[in-house]
Amino acid sequence: MKNFLQKCGTYFFLFLIRAYQLLISPLFPPACRFTPTCSQYAIDAIRLHGPGRGFFMALWRILRCHPFSDGGYDPVK
């Protein structure tokens, strides 16, 4: 049952991120300071660490993405 719920959570978050990438992101100019982009980082984090930890890793990454950040290469670990 736990695996089923984890898979459902993973697919739910991945669906939301892909919808953002396809529907919302093209409306704005590219502004991400990091490589990979924050949305791709979120996908990688959720796939690698599951929906719980991956969500919070993505949230922390988004909070670090601001004009005063150095940015740069920051892969999921």
C-alpha positions, 0 to 999 in steps of 0.5 A: 500500500505504501508503494502504491501511495508513493507512486501516486504522489510521484505521478501527481507531482510530475504531472503538475510540473510537466503541466507548468513546463508546457502551459505556464513556463512558455509565457515568461522569458527564461530567468532560472539562475541554476542549471538544471532549471528549477522545474527539471531539478524538481522532476529529478529530485522527485524521481530520485528521492520520492515525492516527500523528500523530493518536494522539499528539495524542490521547494528549497531550490525555488526559495534559493532562486532569487536575484541575489543568488549566484546560481550555477550548476546545482544537480540533485544529489 
